[in-house]
Amino acid sequence: MTEEMLVNLEGRRIHPLYATAWMVRHVEEAGRRLIEPHLRAGEDATGYAVSVVHERPARWGDLLTISARATRVDELECEAKVEVIGPNGRVGVGTLVQRYIAEGLFREGR
């Protein structure tokens, strides 16, 4: 974990711990990486729902491992379960749901 991932609110360092906001970002990034190789030509996906439970603290410098696995896939969306593991065990767990859309649907200027 890097220093930028520590808890900062409105420019104030609150704790020298892994921020829940970063966990949300990591859940979204891991879920996106999971689905990308499986998108068909002309297809993209966008985040629809994300949830996290921050179960234990992780400190600055801790090595975090983030893993994602698909838990549900249908013609409308894909759901992934994401786990964040630190040196002392599971730091948190999250779920990301992505809905399929047409590629380029939300490009700038549209």
N, C-alpha and C positions, 0 to 999 in steps of 0.2 A: 504494500500500500504506500502511496506517495503522500507527501504533505498536503497537496491540494485536495485530497480525499477526506481530510479531517473536518470535524464539525465547525462550520463558520456560518453565522447568521448575521446578516446585514453588516458584513465586514468584521465581525467580532469572533475571535476564536473562543468557542464555548467549551469544548473538550478536545483533548488530543486523541480522539477516537474516530473510527470509520463512521462517516456520516450516512444516515439513512437515505438522504437524497442521492448519494453516490450508489447505494445499493439498488435503488430504483433504476438508475442509469445502467448499471451492470446487468440487471435482470432484462431490461429492454435490449441491450446490445447482444447478450447471449441468445435470447430468443430469436432475434433477427438473424444472427449468424446461423442458427439452426435451420431456419426456413429457406434462406436464400438459395442453396443448391437445388431445392426442389420446386422452385417457381418455374412455371412453364413460359414459353415464349409469349410476350405480350402481357404477362401477368406480373403484378407487384403485390405488396402487402403493406398495411399500415396498422399501427398500434390501435387497439380497440379498448383494451382493459389491462391494467397492471395492478398487482397487489404485492405487498411484501410484509413479512414479519421479521423484525430485527430482534433475534433471540439472545445474542450475547455481544459484548463489545469486542472490537478488534483494535489493537493499538498501532500507532504509527510504526512503520517498518515491518509489520506482520506480512507474511506471504499469504495472499488469499487465492484460493482456487475457485473458479466459477464454472459450474457445469449446468448444461441444459438438456432436457429430454422431452420429446413430444409426448403429451398425455392424451391429446384428442386432435384428430384431423378429420374434417369433413369438407363438403363442397363450398362452404362459406368462410371457414376460418380454421386456424391452427392454434392450439393451446400448448404452451410449454411450461414445465416446472423447472425452476432454476434454484440451485443451491449455492450458497457462498460458504466455503469451508476455510477456517483459519487454523493456526497451530494448536488451538485449544478445543477444536471441534467445530460444529456448525454454527456459523455466525448468523445466518438467516436463510429464509426460503421465500421464493416468490413465484408468481404465476403471471405469464404474459399471454394475452390473446391478441392475435393479429388477424385482421380480415383481408381477404383477397380483393384487389382492385385492378383496374386496367393500368398497365404500365404508362407512366407519364401523366396520369390523371391530375396530379397536383403540382405540376411544374410551375415555376415562376411565370407570371403573366397570364395564367389560366384561371 
